[in-house]
Amino acid sequence: MPQPCVFVGNHTSYLDIVLSTFYIDHLALYMGKAELLKAPLFKTFFKGMDITVNRKSIKDSHRAFIKAGEEIDKGRSMVIYPEGTISTYGKLRPFKNGPFKLAIEKQVPIVPVVNLNNWELLQNGGYFKSNGCFGVAKTVILEPIETKGMTEENLVDLRERVFKLINDTLHEYNGTKN
C-alpha cells in the first residue's frame, strides 16, 4: 500500500470500518461523523483514530478537511467513505468531492476499496438495532490511482472514475449489469 494515501470505499455497514484494520498495513485515520462519539463502543474505537465531522456544518467540514491534510503531511493515511453515510442494501450512493479533493491537493494516491457483502452480515439499522448474521466478509482492494500532477480540474473525473471502478466491481460480484 502506498503511504500516505486516501482509502475510499463504499460504505455498506459498520463492519466496513472494523474490517479495514485488516487490509491497511500502516497508520491510518478515519473521517467519521461526530455522532459516533455518542455511542460507547464506537467512542472507544474512534476517540484516538478519527477526525470527527459534523456533517450539517460547512465550517466543521472545512476544519476536518484541514486536519486530514495535516495528518497526511505527517505521513498518515486517511480512510474516507465518499458516500458520506451507510448505504441501503449495498447500493452505491453518489460520492462527495472531499476525499478526491484532499488526495489531489496533497498529491497522494487514492486506493479504491470495495466492500462486497458487509451489508448482508450487519445491516444498517442504527446502533445495536441492525440485523446480523454469520458469514465471511469479502473486500476487494483495487489498484492505487496516482494523483501526482492532477489539479482541481481533474476532481470530477477522478471521482467518477473511482465511482465506476467500485460500482463495476459490485455489479461483477453480484452478477448484475449496470
Buried (B, 14 or more C-beta within 10 A) or exposed (E): BEBBBBBBBBBBBBBBBBBBEEBBEEEBBBBBBBEBBEBEEBEEBBEEBBBBBBBEEEEBBEBBBEBBBEBBEEEBBBBBBBBBEBBEEBEBBEBBBBBBBBBBBBEBBBBBBBBBBBBBBBBBEEEEEBEEEEEEBBBBBBEBBBBEEBEEEBBEEBBEBBBEBBBBBBEEBEEEEE
